[in-house]
Amino acid sequence: MDVIRHLRDMPRLENSAITVGNFDGVHVGHRDVLARTVQRATELGGRPLAVTFVPHPVRVVAPGREPARLTPIELKLELMAQSGLDLTLVLHFDKRLAAMPPEQFARDVLHRATGARLIVVGRGFRFGLGRAGDVTLLRQFGRELGFEVEPVEPVELDGQPVSSSRIRLALVEGRVDAAARLLGRPHQVTGVVVRGDGRGRTIGFPTANLGGLRALLPGTGVYACWARVKGERLMAAVNIGDRPTFGRGRSVEAFMLDFTGDLYGSEVTLSFASRLRSPERFSSVDDLVARIEKDVELTREVLETLPTGSATTGFVPPPSHEAGARIARPSVDGHETGDT
């Protein structure tokens, strides 16, 4: 997938099908929209294209209210590429773009720059200054400019539409298994191993302390995770939050099962499979060691028993192709909806 970062660098396209949104998380609802865009582009004999934004538009239109990111831009683009897109246009969202009237945004961004013959959006799609543009207005512009508009219904799972805000809530509450079902994959967090106080090594459980994290962390607790580091896929028991026994602050510490070696400075990606327990305070180091031993045993048990192809082991089909999922009426996430 080619990534374009400015309108002036867009190649000349004909008969393209495009979609627009923040796509934070690239969850199963997003993937349904992206798959539809790819399918329609093939039918039209053109190229499928997505338009997305950095930073999140809310940072510009409502400073201080930007939602925590589920996917840094690099991961977001990687996941979007898996949908079969040919191109993604990543626009820098600034005050100029935020102030663009709906007609200008439709003409200059969604049509002229992309050669769009078809625009695929959610029914609640809003665009332009003050979010004044909607699907009805976009269709009106399409009749004038020569493109069609195809609204799509959002994916619904467990009786509610899938949304980025729903995933954020699940993660904050520590429900990483629920988040994985909505994402269609485990939630991932990437960081770099930094030096800690070395206390884990003294009790027989050396941990990788992660810093530089750029995605939403699940709530405090102990988790069973898959860790990707130095080209290896390892089981990991991960503690997030305060370290109450030693009276220290917030931390992300991963104990890699069946691994020996130096990880300082290495990049580690954690994929969250299951929450094992809430934080606990221990009266002695011996009690802490016994609890960690049990956490390691549970981590191994959980990860070894996960079914191949489940949402916690890798990318799976959108829930519209799974039992229990259906299409719902409310809007999917879209440009400036605030829930992307």
N, C-alpha and C positions, 0 to 999 in steps of 0.2 A: 504494500500500500504506500502510495506517495503522500507525503505530508506537505501542504502548502501553507505558508504563514503570512501571506499578504495577498490582497486582491490583485495587485499588479503582477503577481507571479503566476496567476492562474492560467493554465493552458486553454486554448480555444476548444470548447466542447460543443457538441450537438446532440440533441435527444437525450440529455442526461436526466437521470432521476435523482433527486436530492432529498435529504432530510436535515432538520435543524434541531439542535438542542445542546444542553450541557452534558448529558450522558454520564453524570457522575455515578460511578459504580458499574456502568454498563451492565445493568441488571437484566433479568429475563424479559421485562417489558421493553427496555431499550433494544435488546437483541431481536425482539419480534419486529419492531419498527425497522431496524437496520436490515433484517432479512427480507422484509417486504420491499424495501428500497432496492436491494440488489436484484430481487426477482423482477421488479417492474422495469429496471434499467435493461435487463437482459431481453425482456419482451419488446422494449422500444428500440433495441439495437444501439443503446448508448452506454455511458459509463455511470456507475453508482457513486455518489458523492455525499459525504456528510459535512455539515458546517457546525463547528463547535467554538467555544470561547474560553479564553484565559485573560484575566482571572474570572471567577464566577461573577456574573453580572450584578448579583446582590451586593458585592463589595463596592461597586461603583454607585448604584442607585440607592442603596441603604447601608452606608458604612457601619461596620460593627455588627451587622446581622448576617454576615456570610456564614452558611452552614459549614460544618467541618467536612473536609474532603474524604470521600471514600476511596478515590483513586487519584494519585498524582497523574499529571498529564502523560508521563511516559507509559505508565501502566494502562491508562485509559486508551491511548492510541494503539497499544499492543492488543488489547481486548477488542477494540473496534475493528482492527485489521482481520481478526479471526472470523468476522461476519461475511467477508468476501468483498468489502469495499475496495474500489480502485484508488480513491482519493479521499483525503480529509483536509478541509480548509480550517485552520486554526486561527481565528481572528482575535486580535488583542482588543478586549472590551474596555473602552475608555469613555470619557464623558461625551466625546464626539459621536461615538456609535450609539450611546444611550439617548442622545438628543435627536437622533435621526427619525423623522416622521415615518409612519408606516408605509406610505407610498414609496418614499425614497429607499427604505430598506428592502422592500419587495422588488423594486426596479433595479437598484444598483447592486445589491448583494445576492438576492435570491434568484434573480433572472439574468441580468446583463453579464455578471462576472462568471456565472456557472453554466450558461446555456441551457438552463433547466426547461425541460418540456413537461416534467411532472414533479410536484413537490409533495412529499409524504410527511404528514404531521399528525399529532394527536388532536382530538376534537377540542381540547382546551388550549390549544396553542395560542399564545399571545406574543405580539412583537411590536417594535417601534416605540416612539416616545410615549411614556405613560402607559405602556402596554395597551395602547388604543386599538391595535390591529388584532383581528381574530380570524377564524377560518372563513367566515362569510365575507369579510373584507378582502382576504387573500384571494378568494375565488373571483371576486369582482376585478381585482387587479390582474388575475390570470386571464380573464376574458379579454382584457385590454392589451395585455402584453404577450399573450400567446402560450400560456402554460396551464396545465390542469392541476388541481389540488385533490389529493386523496387523503381524507381523514381516516385514521385507524383507531380501533377500540383498544383500550389498555388490557393487559393481562391481569386477571384476578386470581389470587391464591388464598385459600382459607377464608373466602367470603369477602376479601378486601382487595382493592387494586394494589398492585406492586408499585412502590415508589421509593425514591432515594431516602425520603424522610422516614418512611417506615423501617427501612434497613438501619438508618442511624439510631433510631430508638431501640431496635433489637440489640444492637451492639452496645449501646450505653448500658443496657440492662444485663449484658453478659450473655444474651441468647444467641450465641454464634451459630448454632445449628439452624435456628430460624432464619438468621441473616443469610446463611449459605443457600437455603432453599430459594430465597428471594433473589439472590445474586445468580444462582445457577452454578456456583463455585464457592470455595471457601473465601472468606474475607482475608485479604493479604495486607501485611504491614512490612515495610522494608526499613532497615536501619543499619548502622555500622557499629561493630563491636568496639566499645570503649573500655578503658580501665575502670574497674570498680575498687572496692576496698579489699578484695581477695578473700573475704570471709567464707564464701562458698567452698573454695579450695581447701580451707582448713578443716571443714567438716565432711570432706569427701564428695562434695557435689559442686565442682567448678562450673560456674555459670557464665554465659556470654551476656554482658550488660550492653543493651542496645541504646544508642543515641541517634540523633538526626532523623527521627521518625517524621514522616510527612503524610500520614493518613490517620483517620480516626482510630483510636485505640478502643478495644472493648473495655467494659467496666472492670473494676478491680476483681481479682480472683486468680485462680490457678487453672490453666488450660492445657489440653492435649493439642499439640500442633505438629504439622509437618514443617521442617525447616529446610530451606535450600541455601547451601553455603559451599563455596569452592567447587561447584559442579556436583555436589552430593545432595541426596535427599535423605534427611535424617529425622527420626522421631525426636520430639522435644517436649519437655514439661516446662511450661512458661508461667511465671508469676508476674502479674501486673498490679501495680498500685503501691501502697505504703508497705514498708517492712516493719510491722509493729513490734516484732520481737526485739529488734535492735534499735528502734526509735529513729529510723532514718526516713527520708522523704520518698517521693514517687520514683518508681523504677520499673524497668522491663528486663527481666532476667530469664534467660533460657538455658536449661540444662539439656545438653544434647546426649541422647542415649547412644551407647555403643560408639562413642567417639573419643579419641584422645588427640591432642594437638593444640597448637596456638592459633587462636582466631582473631587476635587483636588487629583492628584495622580492616577486617573482612566485612563484606556486605552480606547480610542475612535477611532472607525473606521468610516470614512466618505465615503459614496458612492455618487458620483457626478451625479446628474440628469440633471440639467439645469443651464445655466448662466443667471442670472437675469439682470445684468447691469454692466457697467464699474465703476471704482472708481470715486468718486465725492468729491469735497471740499465744505463744507458747511459754511455759514457765521455766523451761530449761532447754539447753541446746540438744540434749538427748531426745526430748520430746519432739523438737523440730526435725531432727534427723529421721526419727521414726515416721513422721508425717511425710517427709520428702520421699522416703523409700516407698511408702504407699502410693504417693502421687506418681512416681515413676512406674510402678507396677500397673496402676490404672491407665496411664498414658499408653503403655505398650498394649494393654488389653483393648483399649478403645480403638487405637489405630490399626491393630492387626485384624479387628473384626469388622471394620467398615467395608461394606460391599463395594466391589469394583464398579466405577461409574457413578457412584453416589455424588450428591452435591458437595460433600465434604472431601472428596478425593480429586475432583477435577471438573472441567467444563462439561455441562450436560445440556441436553436440549431445553429450550424454553418451556415453561410449564403449560403453555397452550397445547403442547404435544404430550402432556403427562396427565394421568388420571387425577381428578380433583381440581383441575384448573379450568377456568373458563374465561370468556371475554366479557368485560364489564362495560358499562356506560361511561363512568367518569373518565376524565382526561388522563392521558399519559403525560410524563414530564416533558416540558418543552422550554423553548427560549423564554427567559424571564418569568417563568412560572414560580420561581422561588423554591421549587421542590424537584431538583434535578440531581 
